Amino acid sequence: MSDPKLDIAIIGAGPGGYVAAIRAAQLGLKVVVIEMDTPGGVCLNWGCIPSKNLIQQAEDYHVLHALEKLGVKVDRSGLDYGKVHANSRAAAKTLAGGVSGLLRKNKVKVIKGRARLAGPGKIAIAGGETLSAANILIATGSRPMAVPGFEFDEKQVLSSTGILDMKTLPESLIILGGGAIGCEFAFVMNAFGVAVTVVEMAEHLLPTEDFECAAVVAAEFEKAGITVHTATRATSLTRSAKGVSAALATPRGDTTVNADKALVVFGRRPNTDDLGLETVGLQTDSRGFIPVAEYNQTATRGVFAIGDVTNTPLLAHVASREGELAVEFIAGHAGGMKAVDPAAVPSAIYCEPQVAGFGLREDEARSKGIDIRKSVFPYRGIGKAVAVGRSEGLVKLIADPKTGEILGGHVVGLNATEILHEILLAKTAELLPEDITRMIHAHPTLSEGVMEAALGLTGAPIHM
């Protein structure tokens, strides 16, 4: 039996677990992290970081088209996707190493192994010791969802992990799922010359985002030569020596799409299997999530759960904040922190054009009978966007018509994932659209689009 004086034992060193561990150490708590793979979790190793590296390389490659417009002769024949893959792995390795360094710097002990709850206050490590701790924090993340008939083999049928480890490009690719991951890889593969078809069951791409923003993405995908099927369900996926064949039920009837490979991104499943939850009296809901309270407490005293194992947005930044929140609560300092408000969680999607948003969407408000005032300002009215030749996009604000309170913000276009935060800061600080309009915005900048959208809510737009 190990030292019983541990304040916290954390299972998982992803963006939730490692941030929680560092914050616990800063607060003077004795903490240990158990991780069966490389610190950094899916995000740093097989998600956010390597995928964004691929996206940047795709953008660099795609910008060659702009050089051709200047009369520059460009030879693309030397593309070696193996080097692209190697660059993405190097970025992941660098940042994962950085996480390990941060844990060492904060004197957090990391134990490599698979952990399982073994009763109140106890964690058994496979083939090793049993730890005792006053508090246990579960941060085991999630994995790609496997659906019967669409199982991954990581050769012809890829998960998001499999496509990140792909070292050669296929000539064609079917992407089943037009959410964030599907749209990001659609852009990457298309930019590198792969023939891409995207299939989405919902009425529009990016179904959890604003419909007007999604329409801009769909239009740009079409211009780029990406085939998009919305309101379409894949009924089967057949593999053969020639590739894969997806049977689709579309609004216009049944059809079949053939390609070399398929990327299946139907969602993610929480890693709550075989954790020994029953040994501490815990059960998951029907989808495998662990129910939690305001500060990520589970129904069992001394056991907390954060990130993708809970029914909150499956985003790295949410996991990190929940980790901080749980540790602050354990340390008795939670009074200064607010529980995660789903309406203030930003989404960030790095296809081209980028999409970002938070809070209430227009379609959501209409379906719930919520009265709103909206303002939409197009990128084509932003001097900077026109000057750099990137005028596709819009800034959209949703507000309460009576109080003026900002209820939602949605941006699509160049640097949307950065621009959104001015709107979110205004929302968090309980500012009104008038407060945004009174602040001088530098010209020419893309952020002027936020100011103009806010002016639209006040009924006094200047450049529209």
HELIX and SHEET records of a PDB file:
HELIX    1   1 GLY A   17  GLN A   26  1                                  10    
HELIX    2   2 GLY A   41  TRP A   46  1                                   6    
HELIX    3   3 CYS A   48  HIS A   62  1                                  15    
HELIX    4   4 LEU A   64  LYS A   69  1                                   6    
HELIX    5   5 TYR A   81  LYS A  105  1                                  25    
HELIX    6   6 SER A  160  LEU A  164  1                                   5    
HELIX    7   7 ALA A  180  ALA A  191  1                                  12    
HELIX    8   8 PHE A  211  ALA A  224  1                                  14    
HELIX    9   9 LEU A  277  VAL A  280  5                                   4    
HELIX   10  10 GLY A  307  VAL A  309  5                                   3    
HELIX   11  11 ALA A  316  ILE A  330  1                                  15    
HELIX   12  12 ALA A  334  GLY A  336  5                                   3    
HELIX   13  13 PRO A  342  ALA A  344  5                                   3    
HELIX   14  14 GLU A  362  LYS A  368  1                                   7    
HELIX   15  15 TYR A  379  GLY A  381  5                                   3    
HELIX   16  16 GLY A  383  ALA A  387  1                                   5    
HELIX   17  17 ALA A  416  THR A  428  1                                  13    
HELIX   18  18 PRO A  433  ARG A  438  1                                   6    
HELIX   19  19 GLU A  448  LEU A  457  1                                  10    
SHEET    1   A 6 LYS A 109  LYS A 112  0                                        
SHEET    2   A 6 VAL A  31  GLU A  35  1                                        
SHEET    3   A 6 LEU A   6  ILE A  11  1                                        
SHEET    4   A 6 THR A 130  ILE A 138  1                                        
SHEET    5   A 6 LYS A 122  ILE A 125 -1                                        
SHEET    6   A 6 ALA A 115  LEU A 117 -1                                        
SHEET    1   B 5 LYS A 109  LYS A 112  0                                        
SHEET    2   B 5 VAL A  31  GLU A  35  1                                        
SHEET    3   B 5 LEU A   6  ILE A  11  1                                        
SHEET    4   B 5 THR A 130  ILE A 138  1                                        
SHEET    5   B 5 VAL A 303  ALA A 305  1                                        
SHEET    1   C 2 SER A 142  PRO A 144  0                                        
SHEET    2   C 2 ARG A 268  PRO A 270 -1                                        
SHEET    1   D 5 VAL A 157  LEU A 158  0                                        
SHEET    2   D 5 LYS A 261  VAL A 264  1                                        
SHEET    3   D 5 SER A 172  LEU A 176  1                                        
SHEET    4   D 5 ALA A 195  VAL A 199  1                                        
SHEET    5   D 5 THR A 227  HIS A 229  1                                        
SHEET    1   E 3 ARG A 233  SER A 240  0                                        
SHEET    2   E 3 GLY A 243  THR A 250 -1                                        
SHEET    3   E 3 GLY A 253  ALA A 259 -1                                        
SHEET    1   F 5 SER A 347  ILE A 349  0                                        
SHEET    2   F 5 GLN A 354  GLY A 359 -1                                        
SHEET    3   F 5 ILE A 406  GLY A 413 -1                                        
SHEET    4   F 5 LEU A 394  ALA A 399 -1                                        
SHEET    5   F 5 ARG A 373  PRO A 378 -1                                        
END                                                                             
